[in-house]
Amino acid sequence: MKLISISLSLVLLLCNFTTLLAQGNSYCNQSQELYKTLNKFHYSPTDIDDDFAEFVFNKSIEALDPFKLLFSHADIEALDAHKHSIDNYLLDDKCDFIEELTEIYKQNLGIFDRMSEIQIIAAEYDSEEQFDFESRSYAQEFELIGRWEEYLKLNLLISYFQFKEIEESSYDDFKAYCSDQGEEIKEEMICTLKESLGERDGEYNEVGEAYLEAIASAFDPHSMYLSPSKESEFGDHLSSEALSFGLEVYKNQEGDFEVYEIIPGGAAWNSNQVNEGDLINSIILEDDLPIDLGCMSEEDLFELTNEHNELTFSIIKQDGERLKVNLKKEKLEVQENIINSFVLSAIDSSTSQDAKSKIGYIYLPSFYTAESYGRYTPDGCAADVAKELIKLKSEGIDGLILDLRNNGGGSMYEANRLAGNFIDFGATCIADYKGEDPQSIKDMDRGMVFSKPLVVLVNSNSASASELFAATMQDYNRGLVIGSNTFGKATIQTILPIEANRFQSIGLIQPTSDAPEGYVKLTIGKFFRVDGSSHQLSGVSPDIRLFNEGAYSESTLPRALSNTSIDKKTYFRALGALPIEELKERQAERKSDVQEGRANSSNFRSIPLGFEAYTKFLTIIRGNDLEEEQDQVNLLEINSPAFALENKLETDFDKERRERLIEKIQNDIYISESVLIISDLIQINQSK
Amino acid sequence: MNFKNLIISSIFLFLPALCVAQNTQEATAYMNEVSQRTFELEDETWDYLKAVTRGKKARKIEDKREELIRAIRSAQIYTSKKRAFYGNTAFRDALVNFLDLRYTVLKEDYDKILDMEEIAEQSYDAMEAYILAKERASEKLDSAFKELLVAQNTFAKTYDITMNDDRSKQQERIEKAGATLKYYNDIYLIFFKVYKQEAYVLVAIEEGDISGIEQNKSSLKTLAEAGIEELKEMQSYKGDATLKAEAIDVLEFFKAESENEFSGLSDYFLKKEEFEKMKNRIDNASKRERTQEMIDQYNNAVNEFNAANQEFNKAMESSYNGRVKVLTDWDKKVEHFITNHSK
């Protein structure tokens, strides 16, 4: 999945390369601090031994050079002496590995001087070549330039197909594209690579960052090092009140930053000077120094805008007019977090003709929270869902589908509150923090917002807080969990400054926005189901399986924590068992369009570089996306619930957004299948 | 409203008899000697009970409670130092054990005698945990008292002592007031659960927490209905049904409040939120963007929201006035009931 999302959405594969700001060359000292903090506060600190050393060694190199384009076989051999010594370096304050790695990395960036040797020869695209990014070994030094050739080839293919339907493509057209734009794309690629590999600023912080990240991830896959700017990125994702300029940009085909969305109510929206389609060609800082955005990556631009609360954007309007727009960050709702609800009913169903139930549908993309002065306020996602539920109830819905697919989690507090909307009261899970007695987490609001049948739709990207919620609904027999096994993450993280080890306990550490050395997100606890069992590694099993898991889950991650159970008294009142077997039978009788055990074809290990072969490869990937959308028109009638105010002002933006969502729901076979399943559940309940 | 009267009535249990009829002089003397300080606790116990039932100030009640705790402690130490009776320590030990438990319960050191983790887990909130702990402590004290009675009877039987069931005046008064308090406690707990639930709704309103409002108000209705049913099943106290009837009145108010005053709350808060967003949008729109249609729609929304606001204020006022009235009546009835039945 990882590769596909990259190859289809970005021109450059190197988006995973670490790109960070200059922080001085103190990474060796930072690694000591980081290690001490992890060792002190991690839920289950790892043994620091040869295995640990080897993991950090491999992970550091892999992060710097994921596609084996930079380091040669000889480089790796030279570094090999450190492979089983990193554990000792950390304990003895030694910097040998990071110093030598930096030196070799610096030398290897010299490859850019040779890039001009690479010729763009479109005729070569009839070969059987493959871009093998996983299993190949490190190249001999003389082979490296050939690998870069392959890499450029792949970029040209991706770039060509980015805005081209497969049916409209042809080899001749592609050749023309290469001769027209090949050189430009090559220069752009080199420029961006130099930027993201740290060759431009000459500080090579990437090596230190990769090393720190490797150390953190050796403790478990969810512990990570965060540079000061990354910490803010993480926070934005979870809070609905992040400061923002209120515009979203992407790097268009020409390599310019183009505004593709203005967020209503945000700073850019309110300036009345920025429109979608405008190009940003430079940014002017306080000291009037313009920063040219020519070779800047999206990540770097993000970090630059993240650092400043006020910036002047130099903008080129679509008619060629140039203007300078000064923007100050404002609070706005993180767009992906706005919740919309819908009322669905099956238009035509062979088995549910007589029971046309009205079904509420809510998609929750993440468990975001609202915080004020470090204290939770009741304005997070659980409250937003409750508001939609109240609207849906006045529409007279008979059941609800809560869609948690691809919801990677977020705040446990919100997951608990969300569960509270659907259960009376009682324990929802058990949290176990290092050095403390396990404690049960309870729904502290007696009563329910919604008490009718509930279906929770999950997939293997539903992680953490999503799993906690799904498990609670299962344990209480409150909701039917359908879809696939969930991700399998039952660990709790917090973010601390990397020098937190100087404090006796986590409770004593003041939250600070200023940690120049960076932060560590580390695993400080595990959570368990109310019966003391855990879904760590295994995931929450669905009551009804609609599709298979994706290839990526907790159990596939290196050094994931093990599945353990806990002994703790909890009290909760489960409802009567759900008629799962009967629902399964009905689903089987329906000869559903949803085929259980759909092959997961996204697990590619290499990409063909021949034009014909690549076209076939792309057909499979795009076809896979399309397959789920086929023949799905008009299976559902979809309506929005009425607003509370009769005179509600709805903007074009709101309308467009809603229409997009309706189309998405209409094309999703798993939602229509969920409607049929919950309709069956309602019918079975009524016939009792 | 507070917990001043929520007292475990088992602390008012006394040994039923003085050993007056004596067949075996030595054994009787021993028994009297061992129990002597326990009987003397009557004075402190009555002082405390008087303070509670006659509506004394919290400080005064607390002083009396502390005096009683000290007296029990000293009686326990005194008793534990008594010798065995020809090797027999059963009666003495049962009495020491009972006094020890009584001391712990009165001090509310529940974690010494109960599994507080289990109690916390079983309870909805801290208040419910406190009430549940009191119930459990009371059960323990009752059973320790039964063991004491058995030990006393066994000792009497062994040494051929005839027990006398006579009560002192003081003991009778203590028992009477204790029984009144027990009846009151039973009703109070039913009342309190619903009263507390209403407070949760009010907190949610205060915080504008729609999820909390929606959940807690539905629970308020359920709990009020269940409480009314439970109260109806209860007997009058010595022919007096006033306390029970008053409690039903309070719960009827909470039930009606959940159905009337609180019914439009969530809708109001949704309107409020939508209106505020709309206002924000209009305020931030440039003159060029403000179309006549937008302005008309906004003006309509202003009227709609003002009407909703008025409704909300009216409902809150009615809820406040109703609450003040039923709770004042309840307090008066409680005072009257306890004074009347503790004399």
Chai-1 contact restraints between the chains, C-beta under 6 A:
chainA,res_idxA,chainB,res_idxB,connection_type,confidence,min_distance_angstrom,max_distance_angstrom,comment,restraint_id
A,N270,B,N284,contact,1.0,0.0,6.0,A-B,restraint_1
A,N272,B,S286,contact,1.0,0.0,6.0,A-B,restraint_2
A,P378,B,E207,contact,1.0,0.0,6.0,A-B,restraint_3
A,P378,B,D209,contact,1.0,0.0,6.0,A-B,restraint_4
A,A382,B,S211,contact,1.0,0.0,6.0,A-B,restraint_5
A,A383,B,I210,contact,1.0,0.0,6.0,A-B,restraint_6
A,A383,B,S211,contact,1.0,0.0,6.0,A-B,restraint_7
A,A386,B,I210,contact,1.0,0.0,6.0,A-B,restraint_8
A,A386,B,S211,contact,1.0,0.0,6.0,A-B,restraint_9
A,K387,B,I210,contact,1.0,0.0,6.0,A-B,restraint_10
A,K387,B,L270,contact,1.0,0.0,6.0,A-B,restraint_11
A,I390,B,S266,contact,1.0,0.0,6.0,A-B,restraint_12
A,N421,B,S211,contact,1.0,0.0,6.0,A-B,restraint_13
A,F425,B,Y124,contact,1.0,0.0,6.0,A-B,restraint_14
A,D445,B,G212,contact,1.0,0.0,6.0,A-B,restraint_15
A,D445,B,Q215,contact,1.0,0.0,6.0,A-B,restraint_16
A,D445,B,N216,contact,1.0,0.0,6.0,A-B,restraint_17
A,R446,B,S219,contact,1.0,0.0,6.0,A-B,restraint_18
A,G447,B,Q215,contact,1.0,0.0,6.0,A-B,restraint_19
A,G447,B,N216,contact,1.0,0.0,6.0,A-B,restraint_20
A,G447,B,S218,contact,1.0,0.0,6.0,A-B,restraint_21
A,G447,B,S219,contact,1.0,0.0,6.0,A-B,restraint_22
A,V449,B,S211,contact,1.0,0.0,6.0,A-B,restraint_23
A,V449,B,E214,contact,1.0,0.0,6.0,A-B,restraint_24
A,V449,B,Q215,contact,1.0,0.0,6.0,A-B,restraint_25
A,K569,B,E118,contact,1.0,0.0,6.0,A-B,restraint_26
A,K569,B,E121,contact,1.0,0.0,6.0,A-B,restraint_27
A,T570,B,E121,contact,1.0,0.0,6.0,A-B,restraint_28
A,Y571,B,E121,contact,1.0,0.0,6.0,A-B,restraint_29
A,Y571,B,Q122,contact,1.0,0.0,6.0,A-B,restraint_30
A,F643,B,E274,contact,1.0,0.0,6.0,A-B,restraint_31
A,A644,B,D267,contact,1.0,0.0,6.0,A-B,restraint_32
A,A644,B,L270,contact,1.0,0.0,6.0,A-B,restraint_33
A,A644,B,K271,contact,1.0,0.0,6.0,A-B,restraint_34
A,A644,B,E274,contact,1.0,0.0,6.0,A-B,restraint_35
A,L645,B,K271,contact,1.0,0.0,6.0,A-B,restraint_36
A,L645,B,E274,contact,1.0,0.0,6.0,A-B,restraint_37
A,L645,B,A301,contact,1.0,0.0,6.0,A-B,restraint_38
A,L645,B,E304,contact,1.0,0.0,6.0,A-B,restraint_39
A,N647,B,Q297,contact,1.0,0.0,6.0,A-B,restraint_40
A,N647,B,N300,contact,1.0,0.0,6.0,A-B,restraint_41
A,N647,B,A301,contact,1.0,0.0,6.0,A-B,restraint_42
A,N647,B,E304,contact,1.0,0.0,6.0,A-B,restraint_43
A,K648,B,E274,contact,1.0,0.0,6.0,A-B,restraint_44
A,L649,B,M278,contact,1.0,0.0,6.0,A-B,restraint_45
A,L649,B,Q297,contact,1.0,0.0,6.0,A-B,restraint_46
